[in-house]
């Protein structure tokens, strides 16, 4: 018997090596940063602790600043590690049981990762809204603007959100996402980074948090429904509820945005533009923010309508094919009967002789 050949490990720092070992490499970088705490290296605190360039009057309030870039980078590494853990210990095991095709396999992994993130973010966002009472009183969205000071949970929530969506960019390479799916994923990743970072920098974190929570609930329902659909194609009730909540979420987003940028902020006391004070309450910025939100919601509704029309066409085509399959067969044509060797209901033999036996001639 011959010995089995062992799979050769890919060359160091090659594409396959980076893809197979990216979680370990990122873990090493994170461990180096954490080891800096043991030796009290001051530079390490920029990556782990939530710091700001200016100290607020109260200890439990925070501001954003350039030092947040280092903090976002560290939690980006943590997001890569968690992504690899969920993929290896949960999603890969489920994929082995389901035996999905390559297309469904890629979508299953995408929905599994996003469903876990949306669930955690939705619960975390709800706890912040409950504690800060942003949802019970809509005037909190613009009263006292600019909202330069944030509590720890609000700032940490935005740091983690930005870090997660930035980590999704290298994951397109690590997860070997198909070229056909890369543009679609790049669109929504860039939209998330643009809107969340914009709300954070423009001191609109209250509005951003209120809009993110219902949006994450809708997205959680969609990806959870897609996971159930991949496990059993008959489970499609979740998509109906998702379609209803999707439209409600879009209307809620547009309503709160128009209320904040069209009526609330124009009547606020602090008007003007000041980078030092973090005040961006001018007509140009307000209209730009409102236009960005409206265009994004319109684009999402356009994609939603096209998706529903595609599903409706597929359903109608499947129903039509079923009707054809169960329809009664048409009677055969006379020419067809002649071809198979039948005439007036009497089947002829192959040698073109009468079925009656011929009388033997007398000798």
Protein Blocks (a to p, Z undefined) as FASTA:
>chain_A
ZZddddddddehiaklmmmmmmmmmmmmmmmmmmmmmnopaklmmmmmccdfbdcfbfkb
ccddfklmmmmmmmmmmmmmmmmmmmmmmmmmmmmmnopafklmmmmmmmmmmmmmmmmm
mmmmmmmmmmnommmmmklmmgopacfbccfklmmmmmmmmmmmmmmmmmmmmnopafkl
mmmmmmmmmmmmmmmmmmmmnopmmmmmmmmmmmmmmmmmmmmmmmmmmmomklmmlmmm
mmmmmmmmmmmmmmmmmmmmmmmmmmpmbgcddfknopabdfklmmmmmmmmmmmmmmmm
mmmmmmmmmmmmmmmmmmmmmmmmmpccddddfklmmmnopaehiacdfkopafbdcddd
dZZ
